[in-house]
Amino acid sequence: MKGLKNIWNEFKKFITRGNVLDLAVGVVIGAAFTAIVTSLTNDIIMPLINLAVGDGDITSLCTILKEVYTVDADGNKILDTANSLIINWGTFIQAILDFILIAIVVFAIVKIINTVRDAGNKFNKQAQKDKEIRKLKKKFIKQGVSAEEAQAKAEEQYASDHAPAPAAPAKPTVEELLTEIRNLLAENAKGENTEGDTAKK
């Protein structure tokens, strides 16, 4: 019984982990997103391209290298597509167009989502900034400062509180480290030579 409880607890921990839930949401959203992109391509964009092509859809474009005909019951000659040698370059073009159109649609949707998200983040940051400045302004007004002066002081304190940290000193490059090591070795070698000359004297 205890073993089953431990397994159940492990399963709950596994299924509620963030990356598992994110993956599940991603799969569901991806399936719905695929349906939208496919419908946009097949139902809206491709009919316009097929209209420009003319006879039939774009997949009907082909080059027949070797024709093989069969005769039907009425004695009419019919092209035997199974045994004829045909280059279906219309199908190839269709596949390329599908890829390009889907890529464009995905890029456009991701771009829109990123723009909306960035605008939301910017709005949230501005709202947070305004909230903190109002709080500081109230504090200064309670200290007997005028409203205009309190606003200026609040903005100044906010700017100082949220000033970017000073940049860390740049680390030496590999070349600089090697040069320093070479110089130290040269100095040590020079010092040893000087000691040796002094000992000889």
N, CA and C atoms as a LAMMPS dump frame, in Angstrom:
ITEM: TIMESTEP
0
ITEM: NUMBER OF ATOMS
603
ITEM: BOX BOUNDS ff ff ff
-5.0000000000000000e+02 5.0000000000000000e+02
-5.0000000000000000e+02 5.0000000000000000e+02
-5.0000000000000000e+02 5.0000000000000000e+02
ITEM: ATOMS id mol type element x y z
1 1 1 N 0.837 -1.207 0
2 1 2 C 0 0 0
3 1 3 C 0.871 1.256 0
4 2 1 N 1.926 1.203 0.826
5 2 2 C 2.832 2.35 0.902
6 2 3 C 3.542 2.561 -0.438
7 3 1 N 3.879 1.436 -1.102
8 3 2 C 4.534 1.531 -2.406
9 3 3 C 3.633 2.202 -3.436
10 4 1 N 2.333 1.846 -3.417
11 4 2 C 1.383 2.469 -4.349
12 4 3 C 1.239 3.959 -4.075
13 5 1 N 1.246 4.323 -2.782
14 5 2 C 1.132 5.743 -2.418
15 5 3 C 2.342 6.519 -2.912
16 6 1 N 3.534 5.925 -2.77
17 6 2 C 4.754 6.583 -3.247
18 6 3 C 4.731 6.767 -4.766
19 7 1 N 4.267 5.707 -5.483
20 7 2 C 4.165 5.795 -6.944
21 7 3 C 3.176 6.888 -7.342
22 8 1 N 2.027 6.936 -6.618
23 8 2 C 1.031 7.962 -6.913
24 8 3 C 1.586 9.365 -6.683
25 9 1 N 2.324 9.544 -5.593
26 9 2 C 2.929 10.852 -5.3
27 9 3 C 3.945 11.24 -6.374
28 10 1 N 4.74 10.268 -6.813
29 10 2 C 5.717 10.543 -7.872
30 10 3 C 5.018 10.912 -9.173
31 11 1 N 3.918 10.198 -9.476
32 11 2 C 3.167 10.487 -10.694
33 11 3 C 2.575 11.896 -10.642
34 12 1 N 2.016 12.282 -9.481
35 12 2 C 1.453 13.621 -9.327
36 12 3 C 2.528 14.682 -9.508
37 13 1 N 3.703 14.413 -8.942
38 13 2 C 4.815 15.362 -9.057
39 13 3 C 5.244 15.499 -10.516
40 14 1 N 5.272 14.36 -11.228
41 14 2 C 5.688 14.374 -12.631
42 14 3 C 4.682 15.12 -13.505
43 15 1 N 3.388 14.823 -13.304
44 15 2 C 2.359 15.372 -14.184
45 15 3 C 2.131 16.858 -13.94
46 16 1 N 2.472 17.346 -12.75
47 16 2 C 2.258 18.763 -12.433
48 16 3 C 3.525 19.592 -12.599
49 17 1 N 4.592 18.982 -13.084
50 17 2 C 5.805 19.766 -13.355
51 17 3 C 5.528 20.76 -14.464
52 18 1 N 6.168 21.924 -14.366
53 18 2 C 5.909 23.01 -15.317
54 18 3 C 6.143 22.62 -16.755
55 19 1 N 7.26 21.918 -17.04
56 19 2 C 7.573 21.636 -18.447
57 19 3 C 6.597 20.636 -19.054
58 20 1 N 6.039 19.712 -18.256
59 20 2 C 5.059 18.759 -18.787
60 20 3 C 3.772 19.492 -19.164
61 21 1 N 3.316 20.391 -18.273
62 21 2 C 2.096 21.163 -18.566
63 21 3 C 2.319 22.08 -19.763
64 22 1 N 3.493 22.706 -19.835
65 22 2 C 3.794 23.574 -20.983
66 22 3 C 3.779 22.785 -22.284
67 23 1 N 4.335 21.57 -22.229
68 23 2 C 4.347 20.72 -23.424
69 23 3 C 2.932 20.351 -23.847
70 24 1 N 2.087 20.006 -22.88
71 24 2 C 0.696 19.642 -23.202
72 24 3 C -0.04 20.823 -23.826
73 25 1 N 0.127 22.011 -23.232
74 25 2 C -0.513 23.214 -23.779
75 25 3 C 0.019 23.495 -25.181
76 26 1 N 1.34 23.331 -25.381
77 26 2 C 1.951 23.569 -26.683
78 26 3 C 1.393 22.645 -27.755
79 27 1 N 1.18 21.369 -27.399
80 27 2 C 0.645 20.403 -28.363
81 27 3 C -0.787 20.778 -28.759
82 28 1 N -1.616 21.127 -27.77
83 28 2 C -3.016 21.479 -28.05
84 28 3 C -3.089 22.755 -28.895
85 29 1 N -2.335 23.783 -28.484
86 29 2 C -2.338 25.051 -29.235
87 29 3 C -1.771 24.827 -30.632
88 30 1 N -0.712 23.999 -30.742
89 30 2 C -0.097 23.724 -32.039
90 30 3 C -1.071 23.066 -33.002
91 31 1 N -1.893 22.127 -32.498
92 31 2 C -2.878 21.458 -33.352
93 31 3 C -3.911 22.455 -33.868
94 32 1 N -4.402 23.317 -32.973
95 32 2 C -5.386 24.324 -33.388
96 32 3 C -4.748 25.325 -34.35
97 33 1 N -3.517 25.684 -34.086
98 33 2 C -2.801 26.648 -34.924
99 33 3 C -2.569 26.076 -36.321
100 34 1 N -2.245 24.788 -36.39
101 34 2 C -2.041 24.129 -37.686
102 34 3 C -3.317 24.168 -38.517
103 35 1 N -4.45 23.939 -37.88
104 35 2 C -5.729 23.972 -38.596
105 35 3 C -6 25.361 -39.166
106 36 1 N -5.669 26.405 -38.394
107 36 2 C -5.891 27.78 -38.862
108 36 3 C -5.004 28.075 -40.067
109 37 1 N -3.724 27.731 -39.958
110 37 2 C -2.776 28.015 -41.038
111 37 3 C -3.146 27.232 -42.299
112 38 1 N -3.515 25.956 -42.128
113 38 2 C -3.899 25.126 -43.281
114 38 3 C -5.132 25.689 -43.971
115 39 1 N -6.122 26.115 -43.189
116 39 2 C -7.338 26.687 -43.77
117 39 3 C -7.036 27.982 -44.505
118 40 1 N -6.202 28.825 -43.916
119 40 2 C -5.842 30.086 -44.574
120 40 3 C -5.138 29.826 -45.901
121 41 1 N -4.248 28.825 -45.902
122 41 2 C -3.498 28.518 -47.133
123 41 3 C -4.392 27.901 -48.19
124 42 1 N -5.129 26.843 -47.803
125 42 2 C -5.909 26.081 -48.786
126 42 3 C -7.184 26.784 -49.232
127 43 1 N -7.834 27.514 -48.309
128 43 2 C -9.156 28.067 -48.607
129 43 3 C -9.137 29.516 -49.077
130 44 1 N -8.057 30.234 -48.812
131 44 2 C -8.035 31.654 -49.176
132 44 3 C -6.919 31.972 -50.163
133 45 1 N -5.686 31.576 -49.833
134 45 2 C -4.544 31.994 -50.654
135 45 3 C -4.414 31.154 -51.92
136 46 1 N -4.489 29.809 -51.784
137 46 2 C -4.294 28.938 -52.944
138 46 3 C -5.351 29.141 -54.041
139 47 1 N -6.647 29.36 -53.728
140 47 2 C -7.604 29.624 -54.812
141 47 3 C -7.22 30.842 -55.652
142 48 1 N -6.647 31.864 -55.025
143 48 2 C -6.214 33.048 -55.78
144 48 3 C -5.068 32.693 -56.723
145 49 1 N -4.133 31.864 -56.239
146 49 2 C -3.008 31.438 -57.085
147 49 3 C -3.516 30.554 -58.22
148 50 1 N -4.449 29.634 -57.921
149 50 2 C -5.016 28.765 -58.956
150 50 3 C -5.784 29.565 -60.001
151 51 1 N -6.425 30.653 -59.568
152 51 2 C -7.131 31.523 -60.504
153 51 3 C -6.146 32.171 -61.473
154 52 1 N -4.979 32.556 -60.952
155 52 2 C -3.962 33.173 -61.805
156 52 3 C -3.376 32.152 -62.777
157 53 1 N -3.261 30.893 -62.334
158 53 2 C -2.692 29.848 -63.197
159 53 3 C -3.615 29.552 -64.363
160 54 1 N -4.909 29.524 -64.099
161 54 2 C -5.854 29.27 -65.195
162 54 3 C -6.461 27.886 -65.102
163 55 1 N -6.247 27.046 -66.124
164 55 2 C -6.892 25.729 -66.213
165 55 3 C -6.558 24.871 -65.001
166 56 1 N -7.588 24.514 -64.244
167 56 2 C -7.388 23.628 -63.111
168 56 3 C -6.562 24.287 -62.026
169 57 1 N -6.108 23.473 -61.08
170 57 2 C -5.251 24.021 -60.041
171 57 3 C -3.79 23.847 -60.44
172 58 1 N -2.922 24.371 -59.593
173 58 2 C -1.495 24.397 -59.933
174 58 3 C -0.906 22.985 -59.98
175 59 1 N -1.506 22.046 -59.266
176 59 2 C -0.971 20.675 -59.26
177 59 3 C -1.177 19.967 -60.593
178 60 1 N -2.039 20.524 -61.457
179 60 2 C -2.274 19.882 -62.762
180 60 3 C -1.174 20.198 -63.769
181 61 1 N -0.282 21.12 -63.445
182 61 2 C 0.817 21.464 -64.35
183 61 3 C 1.833 20.326 -64.368
184 62 1 N 2.149 19.847 -65.564
185 62 2 C 3.089 18.733 -65.669
186 62 3 C 3.699 18.699 -67.068
187 63 1 N 4.754 17.916 -67.202
188 63 2 C 5.389 17.686 -68.505
189 63 3 C 5.393 16.184 -68.757
190 64 1 N 4.829 15.766 -69.899
191 64 2 C 4.763 14.343 -70.235
192 64 3 C 5.966 13.992 -71.115
193 65 1 N 6.851 13.156 -70.6
194 65 2 C 8.035 12.749 -71.354
195 65 3 C 7.742 11.55 -72.26
196 66 1 N 6.909 10.639 -71.767
197 66 2 C 6.57 9.442 -72.562
198 66 3 C 5.081 9.16 -72.365
199 67 1 N 4.343 9.174 -73.474
200 67 2 C 2.899 8.976 -73.409
201 67 3 C 2.537 7.513 -73.659
202 68 1 N 1.707 6.997 -72.765
203 68 2 C 1.161 5.644 -72.95
204 68 3 C -0.36 5.765 -72.89
205 69 1 N -1.024 5.27 -73.956
206 69 2 C -2.478 5.399 -74.023
207 69 3 C -3.145 4.038 -73.902
208 70 1 N -4.355 4.074 -73.394
209 70 2 C -5.213 2.882 -73.366
210 70 3 C -6.514 3.235 -74.102
211 71 1 N -7.222 2.232 -74.481
212 71 2 C -8.485 2.445 -75.204
213 71 3 C -9.628 2.017 -74.293
214 72 1 N -10.622 2.889 -74.159
215 72 2 C -11.769 2.547 -73.306
216 72 3 C -12.79 1.727 -74.111
217 73 1 N -13.917 1.469 -73.488
218 73 2 C -14.948 0.625 -74.123
219 73 3 C -15.511 1.244 -75.397
220 74 1 N -15.5 2.574 -75.494
221 74 2 C -16.032 3.251 -76.677
222 74 3 C -14.984 3.428 -77.762
223 75 1 N -13.77 2.961 -77.525
224 75 2 C -12.714 3.072 -78.511
225 75 3 C -11.944 4.376 -78.451
226 76 1 N -12.155 5.166 -77.396
227 76 2 C -11.433 6.434 -77.22
228 76 3 C -10.071 6.195 -76.567
229 77 1 N -9.075 6.944 -77.056
230 77 2 C -7.736 6.836 -76.465
231 77 3 C -7.689 7.67 -75.177
232 78 1 N -7.208 7.055 -74.1
233 78 2 C -7.086 7.735 -72.794
234 78 3 C -5.639 7.613 -72.332
235 79 1 N -5.112 8.715 -71.828
236 79 2 C -3.729 8.714 -71.329
237 79 3 C -3.638 7.848 -70.082
238 80 1 N -2.749 6.897 -70.114
239 80 2 C -2.524 6.015 -68.963
240 80 3 C -1.457 6.672 -68.075
241 81 1 N -1.912 7.406 -67.066
242 81 2 C -0.984 8.165 -66.214
243 81 3 C -0.106 7.247 -65.374
244 82 1 N -0.58 6.043 -65.099
245 82 2 C 0.204 5.115 -64.274
246 82 3 C 1.439 4.63 -65.018
247 83 1 N 1.314 4.409 -66.321
248 83 2 C 2.433 3.869 -67.102
249 83 3 C 3.175 4.934 -67.915
250 84 1 N 2.604 6.145 -68.015
251 84 2 C 3.291 7.23 -68.733
252 84 3 C 4.391 7.81 -67.853
253 85 1 N 5.373 8.411 -68.511
254 85 2 C 6.477 9.059 -67.785
255 85 3 C 6.157 10.549 -67.695
256 86 1 N 5.785 10.997 -66.478
257 86 2 C 5.298 12.366 -66.276
258 86 3 C 6.109 13.044 -65.173
259 87 1 N 6.527 14.283 -65.444
260 87 2 C 7.154 15.105 -64.401
261 87 3 C 6.068 16.019 -63.829
262 88 1 N 5.669 15.761 -62.61
263 88 2 C 4.612 16.55 -61.952
264 88 3 C 5.226 17.752 -61.239
265 89 1 N 5.739 18.709 -62.028
266 89 2 C 6.372 19.851 -61.383
267 89 3 C 5.341 20.794 -60.764
268 90 1 N 4.082 20.679 -61.137
269 90 2 C 3.029 21.469 -60.489
270 90 3 C 2.874 21.081 -59.026
271 91 1 N 2.961 19.766 -58.746
272 91 2 C 2.871 19.301 -57.362
273 91 3 C 4.051 19.795 -56.539
274 92 1 N 5.23 19.802 -57.186
275 92 2 C 6.436 20.294 -56.509
276 92 3 C 6.297 21.786 -56.179
277 93 1 N 5.794 22.552 -57.15
278 93 2 C 5.585 23.982 -56.912
279 93 3 C 4.558 24.195 -55.806
280 94 1 N 3.522 23.349 -55.798
281 94 2 C 2.497 23.441 -54.749
282 94 3 C 3.123 23.238 -53.363
283 95 1 N 4.019 22.238 -53.267
284 95 2 C 4.665 21.967 -51.981
285 95 3 C 5.519 23.156 -51.545
286 96 1 N 6.246 23.751 -52.506
287 96 2 C 7.077 24.914 -52.178
288 96 3 C 6.205 26.086 -51.733
289 97 1 N 5.116 26.331 -52.482
290 97 2 C 4.213 27.425 -52.122
291 97 3 C 3.592 27.206 -50.746
292 98 1 N 3.191 25.957 -50.472
293 98 2 C 2.623 25.646 -49.152
294 98 3 C 3.615 25.999 -48.051
295 99 1 N 4.874 25.584 -48.257
296 99 2 C 5.903 25.848 -47.253
297 99 3 C 6.096 27.353 -47.053
298 100 1 N 6.232 28.086 -48.181
299 100 2 C 6.478 29.532 -48.086
300 100 3 C 5.299 30.249 -47.442
301 101 1 N 4.082 29.886 -47.874
302 101 2 C 2.893 30.547 -47.331
303 101 3 C 2.721 30.266 -45.845
304 102 1 N 2.927 29.005 -45.461
305 102 2 C 2.804 28.663 -44.044
306 102 3 C 3.874 29.392 -43.228
307 103 1 N 5.101 29.452 -43.762
308 103 2 C 6.175 30.16 -43.063
309 103 3 C 5.84 31.641 -42.899
310 104 1 N 5.283 32.256 -43.965
311 104 2 C 4.906 33.677 -43.894
312 104 3 C 3.807 33.894 -42.862
313 105 1 N 2.796 33.032 -42.887
314 105 2 C 1.682 33.171 -41.943
315 105 3 C 2.168 32.989 -40.511
316 106 1 N 3.001 31.968 -40.285
317 106 2 C 3.532 31.738 -38.935
318 106 3 C 4.356 32.941 -38.485
319 107 1 N 5.214 33.452 -39.383
320 107 2 C 6.034 34.615 -39.036
321 107 3 C 5.156 35.806 -38.678
322 108 1 N 4.106 36.047 -39.494
323 108 2 C 3.224 37.191 -39.241
324 108 3 C 2.518 37.058 -37.899
325 109 1 N 2.022 35.855 -37.598
326 109 2 C 1.3 35.651 -36.337
327 109 3 C 2.243 35.792 -35.151
328 110 1 N 3.444 35.205 -35.254
329 110 2 C 4.418 35.32 -34.16
330 110 3 C 4.828 36.778 -33.968
331 111 1 N 5.001 37.498 -35.096
332 111 2 C 5.359 38.92 -35.019
333 111 3 C 4.283 39.718 -34.3
334 112 1 N 3.014 39.454 -34.639
335 112 2 C 1.901 40.157 -33.992
336 112 3 C 1.867 39.838 -32.502
337 113 1 N 2.025 38.544 -32.168
338 113 2 C 2 38.139 -30.759
339 113 3 C 3.129 38.811 -29.985
340 114 1 N 4.33 38.827 -30.572
341 114 2 C 5.474 39.461 -29.899
342 114 3 C 5.255 40.958 -29.726
343 115 1 N 4.683 41.613 -30.757
344 115 2 C 4.42 43.056 -30.665
345 115 3 C 3.42 43.353 -29.551
346 116 1 N 2.337 42.56 -29.507
347 116 2 C 1.328 42.755 -28.455
348 116 3 C 1.93 42.496 -27.082
349 117 1 N 2.746 41.441 -26.971
350 117 2 C 3.363 41.12 -25.684
351 117 3 C 4.324 42.22 -25.241
352 118 1 N 5.134 42.731 -26.196
353 118 2 C 6.071 43.808 -25.856
354 118 3 C 5.33 45.067 -25.422
355 119 1 N 4.211 45.365 -26.127
356 119 2 C 3.408 46.535 -25.75
357 119 3 C 2.822 46.347 -24.354
358 120 1 N 2.362 45.121 -24.061
359 120 2 C 1.824 44.829 -22.73
360 120 3 C 2.885 44.959 -21.654
361 121 1 N 4.085 44.437 -21.925
362 121 2 C 5.183 44.553 -20.952
363 121 3 C 5.552 46.011 -20.704
364 122 1 N 5.592 46.792 -21.804
365 122 2 C 5.92 48.218 -21.688
366 122 3 C 4.855 48.936 -20.859
367 123 1 N 3.589 48.612 -21.131
368 123 2 C 2.495 49.226 -20.385
369 123 3 C 2.577 48.859 -18.903
370 124 1 N 2.873 47.576 -18.612
371 124 2 C 2.977 47.132 -17.217
372 124 3 C 4.124 47.832 -16.494
373 125 1 N 5.262 47.982 -17.185
374 125 2 C 6.409 48.674 -16.575
375 125 3 C 6.068 50.125 -16.275
376 126 1 N 5.391 50.78 -17.242
377 126 2 C 5.013 52.181 -17.044
378 126 3 C 4.021 52.309 -15.886
379 127 1 N 3.05 51.364 -15.817
380 127 2 C 2.063 51.394 -14.736
381 127 3 C 2.74 51.185 -13.385
382 128 1 N 3.722 50.25 -13.339
383 128 2 C 4.46 50.01 -12.094
384 128 3 C 5.261 51.244 -11.693
385 129 1 N 5.876 51.897 -12.691
386 129 2 C 6.652 53.113 -12.426
387 129 3 C 5.753 54.214 -11.872
388 130 1 N 4.593 54.419 -12.524
389 130 2 C 3.658 55.454 -12.062
390 130 3 C 3.178 55.172 -10.642
391 131 1 N 2.94 53.894 -10.35
392 131 2 C 2.464 53.509 -9.017
393 131 3 C 3.52 53.828 -7.954
394 132 1 N 4.789 53.481 -8.247
395 132 2 C 5.857 53.751 -7.287
396 132 3 C 6.08 55.249 -7.106
397 133 1 N 5.994 56.003 -8.21
398 133 2 C 6.189 57.461 -8.113
399 133 3 C 5.061 58.091 -7.291
400 134 1 N 3.815 57.631 -7.488
401 134 2 C 2.69 58.148 -6.69
402 134 3 C 2.887 57.861 -5.21
403 135 1 N 3.408 56.667 -4.922
404 135 2 C 3.656 56.283 -3.532
405 135 3 C 4.72 57.188 -2.908
406 136 1 N 5.798 57.428 -3.659
407 136 2 C 6.863 58.307 -3.164
408 136 3 C 6.353 59.739 -3.018
409 137 1 N 5.518 60.156 -3.974
410 137 2 C 4.973 61.523 -3.921
411 137 3 C 4.132 61.716 -2.667
412 138 1 N 3.296 60.729 -2.343
413 138 2 C 2.474 60.81 -1.124
414 138 3 C 3.346 60.915 0.113
415 139 1 N 4.445 60.156 0.103
416 139 2 C 5.368 60.18 1.248
417 139 3 C 5.966 61.579 1.428
418 140 1 N 6.369 62.199 0.307
419 140 2 C 6.962 63.532 0.4
420 140 3 C 5.924 64.582 0.783
421 141 1 N 4.69 64.415 0.281
422 141 2 C 3.624 65.376 0.636
423 141 3 C 3.33 65.307 2.13
424 142 1 N 3.37 64.101 2.706
425 142 2 C 3.147 63.952 4.155
426 142 3 C 4.234 64.658 4.965
427 143 1 N 5.414 64.807 4.343
428 143 2 C 6.516 65.491 5.017
429 143 3 C 6.4 67.009 4.896
430 144 1 N 5.326 67.485 4.236
431 144 2 C 5.083 68.925 4.139
432 144 3 C 5.62 69.559 2.876
433 145 1 N 5.984 68.76 1.882
434 145 2 C 6.506 69.282 0.613
435 145 3 C 5.326 69.572 -0.314
436 146 1 N 5.46 70.621 -1.139
437 146 2 C 4.39 70.96 -2.087
438 146 3 C 4.248 69.841 -3.126
439 147 1 N 3.071 69.833 -3.8
440 147 2 C 2.772 68.748 -4.742
441 147 3 C 3.767 68.715 -5.9
442 148 1 N 4.113 69.899 -6.433
443 148 2 C 5.05 69.939 -7.562
444 148 3 C 6.436 69.471 -7.147
445 149 1 N 6.871 69.951 -5.985
446 149 2 C 8.199 69.561 -5.495
447 149 3 C 8.223 68.077 -5.147
448 150 1 N 7.116 67.593 -4.569
449 150 2 C 7.022 66.167 -4.223
450 150 3 C 7.101 65.309 -5.479
451 151 1 N 6.456 65.754 -6.574
452 151 2 C 6.505 65.016 -7.841
453 151 3 C 7.936 64.95 -8.361
454 152 1 N 8.623 66.101 -8.332
455 152 2 C 10.001 66.143 -8.828
456 152 3 C 10.91 65.251 -7.975
457 153 1 N 10.743 65.32 -6.651
458 153 2 C 11.569 64.496 -5.749
459 153 3 C 11.283 63.016 -5.941
460 154 1 N 9.999 62.685 -6.126
461 154 2 C 9.614 61.285 -6.321
462 154 3 C 10.239 60.733 -7.592
463 155 1 N 10.189 61.503 -8.684
464 155 2 C 10.791 61.053 -9.939
465 155 3 C 12.302 60.917 -9.819
466 156 1 N 12.903 61.869 -9.081
467 156 2 C 14.364 61.815 -8.901
468 156 3 C 14.767 60.589 -8.092
469 157 1 N 14.023 60.303 -7.017
470 157 2 C 14.345 59.135 -6.182
471 157 3 C 14.104 57.836 -6.938
472 158 1 N 13.021 57.813 -7.729
473 158 2 C 12.749 56.613 -8.525
474 158 3 C 13.895 56.357 -9.503
475 159 1 N 14.369 57.422 -10.153
476 159 2 C 15.464 57.284 -11.113
477 159 3 C 16.728 56.784 -10.433
478 160 1 N 17.008 57.293 -9.222
479 160 2 C 18.221 56.844 -8.518
480 160 3 C 18.077 55.413 -8.007
481 161 1 N 16.848 55.051 -7.576
482 161 2 C 16.624 53.68 -7.077
483 161 3 C 16.718 52.645 -8.196
484 162 1 N 16.338 53.054 -9.406
485 162 2 C 16.315 52.108 -10.523
486 162 3 C 17.427 52.37 -11.542
487 163 1 N 18.458 53.081 -11.096
488 163 2 C 19.591 53.332 -11.995
489 163 3 C 20.299 52.016 -12.287
490 164 1 N 20.753 51.817 -13.521
491 164 2 C 21.449 50.562 -13.84
492 164 3 C 22.739 50.422 -13.054
493 165 1 N 23.042 49.191 -12.667
494 165 2 C 24.267 48.933 -11.911
495 165 3 C 25.478 49.256 -12.772
496 166 1 N 26.549 49.727 -12.146
497 166 2 C 27.754 50.032 -12.932
498 166 3 C 28.283 48.78 -13.621
499 167 1 N 28.764 48.98 -14.81
500 167 2 C 29.267 47.839 -15.58
501 167 3 C 30.5 47.244 -14.927
502 168 1 N 30.574 45.925 -14.936
503 168 2 C 31.736 45.238 -14.363
504 168 3 C 32.96 45.532 -15.221
505 169 1 N 34.124 45.602 -14.572
506 169 2 C 35.34 45.856 -15.36
507 169 3 C 35.556 44.749 -16.391
508 170 1 N 36.03 45.165 -17.538
509 170 2 C 36.227 44.201 -18.619
510 170 3 C 37.304 43.185 -18.243
511 171 1 N 37.046 41.93 -18.547
512 171 2 C 38.026 40.88 -18.269
513 171 3 C 39.131 40.933 -19.314
514 172 1 N 40.354 40.608 -18.889
515 172 2 C 41.454 40.622 -19.863
516 172 3 C 41.246 39.547 -20.924
517 173 1 N 41.676 39.863 -22.124
518 173 2 C 41.558 38.902 -23.213
519 173 3 C 42.643 37.836 -23.077
520 174 1 N 42.512 36.785 -23.864
521 174 2 C 43.504 35.696 -23.836
522 174 3 C 44.87 36.226 -24.238
523 175 1 N 44.885 37.11 -25.236
524 175 2 C 46.158 37.669 -25.701
525 175 3 C 46.839 38.466 -24.599
526 176 1 N 46.028 39.266 -23.861
527 176 2 C 46.594 40.06 -22.772
528 176 3 C 47.148 39.166 -21.666
529 177 1 N 46.424 38.1 -21.33
530 177 2 C 46.906 37.169 -20.301
531 177 3 C 48.211 36.491 -20.736
532 178 1 N 48.269 36.065 -21.993
533 178 2 C 49.479 35.41 -22.488
534 178 3 C 50.662 36.37 -22.5
535 179 1 N 50.411 37.63 -22.871
536 179 2 C 51.479 38.639 -22.863
537 179 3 C 51.989 38.87 -21.451
538 180 1 N 51.053 38.941 -20.488
539 180 2 C 51.455 39.151 -19.086
540 180 3 C 52.273 37.972 -18.567
541 181 1 N 51.855 36.75 -18.907
542 181 2 C 52.601 35.56 -18.476
543 181 3 C 53.993 35.553 -19.1
544 182 1 N 54.07 35.911 -20.39
545 182 2 C 55.369 35.947 -21.06
546 182 3 C 56.299 36.965 -20.399
547 183 1 N 55.746 38.147 -20.05
548 183 2 C 56.56 39.181 -19.404
549 183 3 C 57.05 38.729 -18.039
550 184 1 N 56.177 38.054 -17.274
551 184 2 C 56.587 37.556 -15.947
552 184 3 C 57.685 36.504 -16.076
553 185 1 N 57.526 35.605 -17.054
554 185 2 C 58.559 34.577 -17.255
555 185 3 C 59.885 35.211 -17.672
556 186 1 N 59.805 36.245 -18.508
557 186 2 C 61.027 36.932 -18.937
558 186 3 C 61.692 37.618 -17.756
559 187 1 N 60.898 38.248 -16.877
560 187 2 C 61.464 38.911 -15.69
561 187 3 C 62.099 37.891 -14.747
562 188 1 N 61.428 36.759 -14.559
563 188 2 C 61.99 35.71 -13.687
564 188 3 C 63.304 35.175 -14.254
565 189 1 N 63.312 34.958 -15.557
566 189 2 C 64.535 34.444 -16.194
567 189 3 C 65.66 35.467 -16.068
568 190 1 N 65.343 36.731 -16.208
569 190 2 C 66.341 37.793 -16.103
570 190 3 C 66.887 37.857 -14.682
571 191 1 N 65.967 37.731 -13.689
572 191 2 C 66.39 37.748 -12.279
573 191 3 C 67.298 36.578 -11.952
574 192 1 N 66.993 35.394 -12.479
575 192 2 C 67.833 34.215 -12.234
576 192 3 C 69.211 34.384 -12.86
577 193 1 N 69.245 34.976 -14.063
578 193 2 C 70.546 35.221 -14.721
579 193 3 C 71.392 36.188 -13.922
580 194 1 N 70.744 37.227 -13.364
581 194 2 C 71.47 38.234 -12.578
582 194 3 C 72.036 37.612 -11.317
583 195 1 N 71.269 36.77 -10.646
584 195 2 C 71.736 36.083 -9.436
585 195 3 C 72.905 35.164 -9.757
586 196 1 N 72.81 34.487 -10.907
587 196 2 C 73.897 33.589 -11.306
588 196 3 C 75.176 34.336 -11.58
589 197 1 N 75.083 35.498 -12.215
590 197 2 C 76.271 36.325 -12.505
591 197 3 C 76.859 36.829 -11.204
592 198 1 N 76.033 37.222 -10.234
593 198 2 C 76.526 37.719 -8.946
594 198 3 C 77.24 36.606 -8.19
595 199 1 N 76.71 35.404 -8.25
596 199 2 C 77.324 34.263 -7.545
597 199 3 C 78.688 33.953 -8.146
598 200 1 N 78.825 34.072 -9.473
599 200 2 C 80.109 33.779 -10.139
600 200 3 C 81.16 34.777 -9.702
601 201 1 N 80.77 36.069 -9.546
602 201 2 C 81.73 37.074 -9.11
603 201 3 C 82.168 36.825 -7.693
